[in-house]
Amino acid sequence: MADRLLSVLEAADRLGVGERFIRRLVSERRIRYVKVGKHVRIADSVLAAYVEERTVEPVRTRRSRYGMAA
């Protein structure tokens, strides 16, 4: 099944950011995109990969048993 191509506005809505942020990612070539004539389209899988690459896992800290109040 083919990936759905999203407009810049749809991509911005999907990520919860402004349209300007998506346009900056495109102009700095920090995200893959497709040119259809003069229009810019971003594949849905590209957005998913972008989010996955930038997801930060939480750091689990080890709690000391001796630091607890009695």
PESULQUI-V247402 format. One record per backbone hydrogen bond with DSSP energy under -0.5 kcal/mol. NH is the residue of the N-H (numbers start at 1). CO is the residue of the C=O. E is the energy in kcal/mol with one decimal. If there is no record, write none. Layout:
[[NH,CO,E] [NH,CO,E]]
This chain:
[[6,4,-0.5] [6,42,-3.0] [11,7,-2.6] [12,8,-2.3] [13,9,-2.3] [14,10,-2.3] [15,11,-1.9] [16,12,-1.3] [17,12,-2.3] [22,18,-1.3] [23,19,-2.3] [24,20,-2.1] [25,21,-2.2] [26,22,-2.2] [27,23,-2.7] [28,24,-2.3] [29,26,-1.2] [30,25,-2.9] [31,25,-0.8] [34,41,-3.2] [36,34,-0.6] [36,39,-2.9] [37,35,-0.6] [39,36,-2.0] [41,34,-3.0] [42,6,-2.6] [44,4,-2.0] [47,43,-1.5] [48,44,-1.9] [49,45,-2.3] [50,46,-2.3] [51,47,-2.3] [52,48,-2.4] [53,49,-2.6] [54,50,-1.2] [55,52,-0.9] [57,55,-0.6] [60,58,-0.6] [61,59,-0.7] [63,61,-0.6] [67,64,-0.5] [68,65,-0.8]]
